[in-house]
Amino acid sequence: KLGLSLLEHQYEQLESYIESVLEFNKTYNLMKADSADELAVSHILDSLAGVSAIKEILASYPQPVQIGDIGSGGGCPGIPLAVALPDVQFTLVERMEKRCAFLESAIKKLGLTNTKVLCLQADKVPPQSFDVEVFRAFHPFDKKLIKTLFAMLKKGGTIAAYKARAEKIAAEMEAIQNIVPSYKKIALTVPFLEDHERNLVVIVK
């Protein structure tokens, strides 16, 4: 349904990631999910729903591209995207040390050579670090957040934010329209969650 052609070892990486999250969830409460199925649908497939749109964004940049997953938390969407896009470099930006420790261990377990962790608050990340920034369940858009995101982003870079309902997106974007006069909203369909509205908000710096 997502139109992805993954190899056997990529499926194994995703299975391994699910196991790791469920194990650490007992102590760290990384993501809201009570079972492997719920985690696979609500977090993994939700993250992967943005792959085709993100591939289109990446096509407009000279390679290699640096993607930052901002406020990575338990690693979504960054880790599923890094599995699906092995030729792209990912940096998982997370401020909480316990979560950073989990992310480091997950990357090692999965053998993800295209992914690293930056254990820093978003506003402490060096300027112009990324060509593209992704985030999911981070913060609603406001003036402070958009300025922080723009500071980390290279000129001409793109933000691709996973969001839910269109009316909530419209309200958030109206509040920052003097900084972000235009944006694109791409409808996403998550398998098994077709009745949940999901969108990717795309902003170019």
Disulfide bonds with the S-S distance in Angstrom:
Cys100-Cys119 2.38
